[in-house]
């Protein structure tokens, strides 16, 4: 069996790789801090557009007024189309230009587009708002691959585990809590002034990025963009380890997004709390992923990358199964022992929250070593195209599972519990299969070397 990407190994230098070295790296800290501002602003933008679009219903013709759910659906479409269609193309231009310039311009462009929401003719036009959302999303497609490509250029190879653990932790915190940031911003500043506050976050991110070193000349001869795109995609297809790494990250991201949707049903059907309180579950999973990221960064380099990744998938499948079993336990097991009407709420809420935290830890076992190995293996001149394609794959692959998860959670017998079992069982079985193959190969190699 062909091996996957190798884990970045620590050098035998006198300086021990770790978070302390990263925190002393001024360029890395500027990039990471810019990511924090940019990620949270990107999530708050969605909340802003929802607030603006829903407020417009009061001034529209009542016969043409659309509901909040339909508004949100169209907004998702406006944000998703660039993510699916433009990711690889954005990667081509990320490779052509200085990552620093791309990062700065993408943040300044998003700041400009968001600030335009304050204009009356835009604030009162649903079509104009959706067009601006589309443009903001385009800016995000350039920021993603440029940021990911910059990490291996700014840190040592042996520090990639720690760097990616910080970036994935920030991404998960923004995914879990970023949308919650938009509401207090709008409440404090009002819908009219909120765009300026969010635009300021993008502008601060751009300002921080001026500290980064440039890496590419802005002139030079290039093949047509479609030829560069073909070369980048051919590299992914012709490099099985790179293809498998992108596939693993895509599967993980799709599962994470799906679990965020399922968390709403889990809160209502299993924990018997209000659906909007699903943030408790997301927060527990985010905390778990933060803990897992730190643990993997500290000790993961001592283990083969494949072993870490498939242990992570095994844990992810196992804890999804355990979460799914909770609904059946409270429906069938509790009444058998005289606990009719007892749910996993109140102090018993600690059970699903703990399982959610372990689910997050399992995600870290997959994300950090896979992304670190991918960054280490891909040549610098191809990073933009590869990571642009990765972002497109992640966005595309997450769309259908999210829709199916929502439908199955509401309509299948057992609801969210059945959905979790359907997700968890194949994940666990697939991980066990790959772990057994890896263990046999390690044992065979060990016996050959003995």
C-alpha positions in Angstrom: 0.0 0.0 0.0 1.3 3.4 -0.9 2.0 5.6 2.1 0.3 8.9 2.7 2.0 12.2 3.3 4.6 11.9 6.0 4.4 13.9 9.2 6.7 16.8 9.5 9.5 15.7 11.7 11.1 17.7 14.4 14.7 18.6 13.7 17.4 17.7 16.2 18.3 21.3 16.8 18.9 22.9 20.2 15.6 24.9 19.8 12.7 22.7 20.7 9.7 23.4 18.4 6.6 24.6 20.2 4.1 27.4 20.8 6.8 29.5 22.4 8.7 29.7 19.2 5.6 30.6 17.2 4.7 33.4 19.7 8.2 34.8 19.2 7.7 34.8 15.4 6.4 38.3 14.6 5.3 37.5 11.1 3.4 34.4 12.1 1.7 36.3 15.0 0.6 39.0 12.5 -0.9 36.4 10.2 -2.6 34.6 13.0 -4.1 37.8 14.6 -5.2 38.9 11.1 -7.0 35.5 10.7 -8.8 36.1 14.0 -10.2 39.4 12.9 -10.9 38.2 9.4 -12.6 34.9 10.5 -14.9 36.5 13.0 -15.7 39.4 10.7 -16.6 36.9 7.9 -19.1 35.2 10.2 -20.5 38.5 11.5 -21.1 39.6 7.9 -23.6 36.8 7.4 -25.5 37.9 10.4 -25.4 41.5 9.2 -26.9 40.6 5.8 -29.6 38.6 7.5 -30.5 41.6 9.7 -30.5 44.0 6.8 -32.5 41.8 4.5 -35.1 40.9 7.1 -35.5 44.6 8.0 -36.2 45.4 4.4 -39.4 43.3 4.6 -41.2 46.2 6.4 -40.7 48.5 3.4 -41.4 45.9 0.7 -44.8 45.4 -0.9 -46.5 42.9 1.5 -47.6 40.8 -1.5 -43.9 40.5 -2.6 -42.5 40.1 0.9 -40.4 36.9 1.5 -39.9 35.1 4.7 -36.8 34.9 6.8 -36.0 31.3 5.9 -36.2 32.1 2.2 -34.0 35.2 2.7 -31.4 33.0 4.5 -31.5 30.4 1.7 -30.8 33.0 -0.9 -28.0 34.4 1.2 -26.4 31.0 1.5 -26.6 30.7 -2.3 -24.9 34.1 -2.7 -22.0 33.1 -0.3 -21.7 29.5 -1.6 -21.5 30.0 -5.4 -18.1 31.8 -5.3 -16.8 29.2 -2.9 -17.7 26.4 -5.3 -16.9 28.1 -8.6 -14.0 30.3 -8.0 -11.7 28.5 -5.5 -9.4 26.8 -8.0 -9.2 30.0 -10.1 -8.4 32.1 -7.0 -5.6 29.6 -6.3 -4.0 30.3 -9.7 -3.7 34.0 -8.9 -2.6 33.4 -5.4 0.4 31.5 -6.9 1.0 34.3 -9.4 1.1 37.1 -6.9 2.6 37.9 -3.6 0.6 36.2 -0.8 1.0 39.4 1.2 -0.6 41.5 -1.5 -3.5 39.0 -2.0 -4.2 38.8 1.7 -4.2 42.6 2.1 -6.3 43.3 -1.0 -8.9 40.6 -0.1 -9.4 42.1 3.4 -9.6 45.7 2.0 -12.0 44.6 -0.7 -14.3 42.9 1.9 -14.1 46.0 4.1 -15.1 48.2 1.2 -18.0 46.0 0.1 -19.3 45.6 3.6 -19.1 49.4 4.3 -21.3 50.0 1.2 -24.2 48.4 3.0 -24.6 51.8 4.8 -25.6 53.4 1.5 -29.4 53.9 1.4 -29.9 52.6 -2.1 -28.2 49.4 -1.1 -29.6 49.0 2.4 -33.2 49.1 0.9 -32.5 46.8 -2.1 -32.5 43.0 -1.5 -30.8 42.4 -4.9 -28.0 44.9 -4.1 -27.4 43.3 -0.7 -27.2 39.8 -2.3 -24.8 41.1 -4.9 -22.6 42.6 -2.2 -22.7 39.3 -0.3 -21.6 37.6 -3.5 -18.7 40.0 -3.8 -17.7 39.6 -0.2 -17.6 35.8 -0.7 -15.3 36.3 -3.7 -12.8 38.1 -1.5 -12.9 35.3 1.0 -12.0 32.8 -1.8 -8.7 34.6 -2.4 -8.0 35.0 1.3 -8.2 31.3 2.2 -5.6 29.8 -0.1 -3.3 32.8 0.3 -3.4 32.3 4.1 -2.9 28.6 4.0 0.0 29.0 1.6 1.7 31.5 3.8 1.9 29.3 6.9 4.7 27.0 5.7 6.6 30.0 4.4 6.5 31.8 7.7 7.3 29.0 10.1 9.8 26.2 10.2 8.8 22.8 8.9 9.0 21.3 12.4 6.6 24.0 13.7 3.8 23.2 11.2 1.9 21.0 13.8 1.8 23.9 16.3 0.9 26.5 13.7 -1.9 24.5 12.2 -3.3 23.7 15.7 -3.6 27.4 16.3 -5.2 28.1 13.0 -7.7 25.2 13.2 -8.6 26.2 16.8 -9.3 29.7 15.6 -11.3 28.4 12.7 -13.4 26.2 14.9 -14.0 28.9 17.5 -15.1 31.3 14.7 -17.3 28.5 13.3 -18.9 27.9 16.6 -19.1 31.4 18.1 -18.5 33.7 15.1 -22.2 34.0 14.2 -22.9 35.0 17.8 -20.5 38.0 17.4 -22.8 39.6 14.9 -25.8 40.0 17.2 -24.1 42.2 19.9 -22.4 44.3 17.2 -25.8 45.0 15.6 -27.4 45.6 19.0 -24.8 48.1 20.1 -24.3 50.0 16.8 -27.7 49.4 15.1 -28.1 47.9 11.6 -27.2 51.2 10.0 -23.7 51.5 11.6 -22.9 47.7 12.1 -21.4 47.5 8.5 -18.7 50.0 9.5 -17.8 48.1 12.7 -17.4 44.9 10.7 -15.5 46.6 7.9 -13.1 47.9 10.6 -12.3 44.3 11.6 -11.4 43.5 8.0 -9.3 46.8 7.8 -7.4 45.9 11.0 -6.7 42.5 9.5 -5.3 44.1 6.4 -3.2 46.5 8.5 -1.6 43.6 10.4 -0.7 41.9 7.2 1.5 44.7 6.0 4.1 43.3 8.4 4.4 40.1 6.4 7.3 39.6 4.0 6.5 39.4 0.3 7.3 36.2 -1.5 6.6 36.7 -5.2 7.4 39.4 -7.8 4.3 41.0 -9.2 5.5 40.7 -12.8 6.7 37.8 -15.0 5.6 35.5 -17.7 2.7 33.1 -16.9 0.8 30.5 -18.8 -2.9 31.2 -19.5 -4.9 30.8 -16.3 -6.7 27.7 -17.6 -3.4 26.0 -18.3 -2.1 26.8 -14.8 -5.4 25.5 -13.3 -5.1 22.3 -15.3 -1.5 21.8 -14.1 -2.6 22.3 -10.5 -5.5 19.9 -10.8 -3.2 17.4 -12.6 -0.7 17.6 -9.7 -3.5 16.7 -7.2 -4.7 13.8 -9.3 -1.3 12.5 -10.1 -0.1 12.7 -6.5 -2.2 10.1 -4.5 -0.9 11.2 -1.1 -2.0 14.8 -1.8 -5.3 13.7 -3.2 -6.0 11.5 -0.1 -5.0 14.3 2.2 -7.4 16.7 0.5 -10.1 14.0 0.6 -9.6 13.5 4.4 -9.8 17.2 5.2 -12.9 17.5 2.9 -14.6 14.6 4.7 -13.8 16.0 8.1 -15.0 19.5 7.2 -18.2 18.1 5.7 -18.8 16.1 9.0 -18.1 19.2 11.1 -20.6 21.3 9.2 -23.2 18.5 9.3 -22.8 18.1 13.0 -23.4 21.9 13.5 -26.7 21.4 11.7 -27.5 18.2 13.7 -26.7 20.0 17.0 -30.0 22.0 16.7 -32.0 18.7 16.6 -29.8 17.2 19.4 -30.5 20.1 21.7 -34.3 19.8 21.1 -34.8 16.0 20.8 -32.2 14.7 23.3 -31.3 17.5 25.7 -34.9 19.0 25.6 -33.6 22.6 25.6 -34.6 25.3 23.1 -33.2 24.7 19.5 -31.4 28.1 19.6 -29.4 26.8 22.6 -27.5 24.4 20.4 -24.5 26.7 21.0 -23.8 24.7 24.2 -23.1 21.6 22.0 -21.0 23.5 19.5 -19.1 25.2 22.3 -18.3 21.8 23.9 -17.1 20.5 20.6 -15.0 23.6 20.0 -13.5 23.3 23.4 -12.6 19.7 22.7 -11.0 20.5 19.4 -9.0 23.2 21.0 -7.7 20.7 23.6 -7.1 18.2 20.9 -5.2 20.7 18.8 -2.9 21.5 21.6 -2.4 17.8 22.5 -1.6 16.8 18.9 0.8 19.7 18.5 2.6 18.8 21.7 2.8 15.0 21.3 1.5 14.0 17.8 4.8 14.2 16.1 5.9 11.1 18.0 3.3 9.0 16.1 2.9 8.1 12.4 0.6 10.6 10.7 -1.7 7.9 9.3 -2.1 6.3 12.7 -3.2 9.7 14.2 -5.6 10.5 11.4 -7.4 7.2 11.4 -7.5 7.1 15.2 -9.2 10.5 14.9 -11.8 9.2 12.4 -12.4 6.1 14.7 -13.0 8.4 17.6 -15.2 10.6 15.5 -17.3 7.7 14.5 -17.5 6.2 18.0 -18.6 9.4 19.7 -21.2 10.1 17.0 -22.6 6.7 17.6 -22.6 7.3 21.4 -24.4 10.6 20.9 -26.9 8.9 18.7 -27.6 6.2 21.3 -28.6 8.8 23.9 -32.0 9.4 22.2 -32.8 5.7 22.2 -31.5 5.3 25.8 -33.9 8.0 27.1 -36.8 6.6 25.0 -36.4 2.9 25.7 -33.9 2.2 28.5 -34.9 4.9 31.0 -38.6 3.8 31.1 -37.5 0.1 31.6 -35.7 1.2 34.8 -38.4 3.4 36.1 -37.0 6.7 34.8 -39.9 7.7 32.5 -39.7 11.4 31.6 -36.0 11.7 32.4 -33.9 13.4 29.6 -30.4 14.3 29.1 -31.1 17.8 30.4 -30.2 19.5 33.7 -27.2 17.9 35.3 -27.4 15.0 32.8 -26.5 17.5 30.1 -22.9 16.8 31.0 -23.2 13.5 29.2 -23.9 14.8 25.6 -21.6 17.8 26.2 -18.8 15.5 27.2 -19.3 13.3 24.1 -19.4 16.5 22.0 -16.1 17.5 23.5 -14.5 14.1 22.7 -15.9 14.5 19.2 -14.0 17.7 18.9 -10.8 16.1 20.2 -11.2 13.4 17.5 -11.5 16.1 14.8 -8.1 17.5 15.9 -6.4 14.2 15.4 -7.5 14.3 11.7 -7.1 18.0 10.9 -3.7 19.0 12.3 -1.5 16.2 11.0 -3.2 16.1 7.6 -3.0 19.8 6.9 0.6 20.0 8.3 1.8 17.2 6.1 -0.1 18.7 3.1 1.6 22.1 3.6 5.0 20.4 4.0 4.6 18.3 0.8 3.1 20.7 -1.8 5.7 22.8 -3.7 5.4 26.5 -3.0 4.6 27.4 -6.6 1.5 25.1 -6.5 0.2 25.8 -3.0 -2.3 28.4 -4.0 -3.9 26.1 -6.7 -3.9 23.1 -4.4 -5.4 24.9 -1.4 -7.8 26.7 -3.6 -9.0 23.4 -5.0 -9.2 22.1 -1.4 -11.4 25.0 -0.3 -13.7 24.3 -3.3 -13.9 20.6 -2.4 -14.7 21.4 1.2 -17.5 23.9 0.2 -19.0 21.6 -2.4 -18.9 18.4 -0.3 -20.5 20.1 2.7 -23.6 21.2 0.7 -25.4 17.9 0.1 -24.7 16.3 3.5 -26.0 19.4 5.3 -29.3 19.3 3.4 -29.7 15.5 3.9 -28.8 15.8 7.6 -31.4 18.4 8.2 -34.1 16.3 6.3 -33.2 13.0 8.0 -33.1 14.6 11.5 -36.6 15.9 11.0 -38.2 13.0 9.1 -36.4 9.7 9.9 -37.7 7.5 12.7 -35.5 8.3 15.7 -34.7 11.7 14.2 -31.3 13.1 15.1 -30.3 9.8 16.9 -30.8 7.8 13.7 -28.9 10.4 11.7 -25.9 10.2 14.1 -25.8 6.5 13.9 -26.0 6.6 10.1 -23.0 8.9 10.1 -21.0 7.3 12.9 -21.2 3.6 11.9 -19.5 3.9 8.4 -17.0 6.4 9.8 -16.0 4.0 12.6 -15.9 0.9 10.4 -13.9 2.6 7.7 -11.4 3.9 10.3 -11.0 0.4 11.9 -10.3 -1.1 8.5 -7.6 1.4 7.7 -6.1 1.1 11.2 -5.9 -2.6 10.8 -4.1 -2.2 7.5 -1.6 0.3 9.0 -1.0 -1.9 12.0 -0.2 -4.9 9.7 2.1 -2.8 7.6 3.9 -1.5 10.7 4.2 -5.0 12.1 5.5 -6.3 8.7 8.1 -3.5 8.5 9.1 -4.1 12.1 9.7 -7.8 11.5 11.6 -7.2 8.3 13.9 -4.8 10.1 14.5 -7.1 13.0 
